[in-house]
């Protein structure tokens, strides 16, 4: 048993305007930081359209395809852009998450990290938002349920921004539990504690600015972990955003790399306890290149240590 690393060079072909925080260099730095690590390296496939349609209507999938430019760049919303390479990158990002589920559920890998871009947790049913085109983790969750026949999956999102897209895509699915910790108030303005979903399968844990690691850890111990344990998932999916780091330019939650190590270890503990270690982690945010690379490397080191146990 070991850790799978799923990525693809196409994800470097999603080129945003100069100065945009979600830049090619993010993935370049991450891949440099992961060089030489003891992982199974897997190329992310293009997602099948049927899998996208598990959470997005066909109109959304077709609108993204139609917007794809032959040259130059097009702006889909205030934050989200497409270049000629974006459509393939976005399809690889979702396809990589789906492939990771296959590897982990089948037992070919103990756990997996999906190092792709663009991220996905802000994409709603028919809306691109916050650098995201498709709901990568939400598609993977529905795929695990429908294709592999799992009874329950849990998604835990520790990105500094609320995973509004994942919430939108999964809140009507009683077999999926979604927990998001995030700085609040902060863009996109959603994620209040009273947002629990029609099946009470949504847990939002808003954290005040400058909370720091002690508050983050306490909220996970008191709220997130007990709810995940009570849900008894057969697979844990992680939206791994590292923009809660104290050096990140887009937020102010003041976590350290050690806090990401801690939450990864505890999520692995839960996966060991509940679902034979089955855990899939997908890259979301993180915009200070040094802090991002360091945090991802530390996160993957924990996965490797647990995958080889």
Secondary structure as GFF3:
##gff-version 3
##sequence-region A 1 309
A	DSSP	beta_strand	3	7	.	.	.	ID=ss1
A	DSSP	three_ten_helix	9	12	.	.	.	ID=ss2
A	DSSP	alpha_helix	24	33	.	.	.	ID=ss3
A	DSSP	beta_strand	40	43	.	.	.	ID=ss4
A	DSSP	alpha_helix	49	52	.	.	.	ID=ss5
A	DSSP	alpha_helix	58	67	.	.	.	ID=ss6
A	DSSP	beta_strand	73	75	.	.	.	ID=ss7
A	DSSP	beta_strand	81	83	.	.	.	ID=ss8
A	DSSP	alpha_helix	86	106	.	.	.	ID=ss9
A	DSSP	beta_strand	111	114	.	.	.	ID=ss10
A	DSSP	alpha_helix	136	146	.	.	.	ID=ss11
A	DSSP	beta_strand	153	157	.	.	.	ID=ss12
A	DSSP	alpha_helix	164	170	.	.	.	ID=ss13
A	DSSP	beta_strand	176	183	.	.	.	ID=ss14
A	DSSP	beta_strand	202	207	.	.	.	ID=ss15
A	DSSP	alpha_helix	212	219	.	.	.	ID=ss16
A	DSSP	pi_helix	220	224	.	.	.	ID=ss17
A	DSSP	alpha_helix	225	231	.	.	.	ID=ss18
A	DSSP	beta_strand	236	240	.	.	.	ID=ss19
A	DSSP	alpha_helix	257	275	.	.	.	ID=ss20
A	DSSP	beta_strand	279	283	.	.	.	ID=ss21
A	DSSP	alpha_helix	289	307	.	.	.	ID=ss22
###
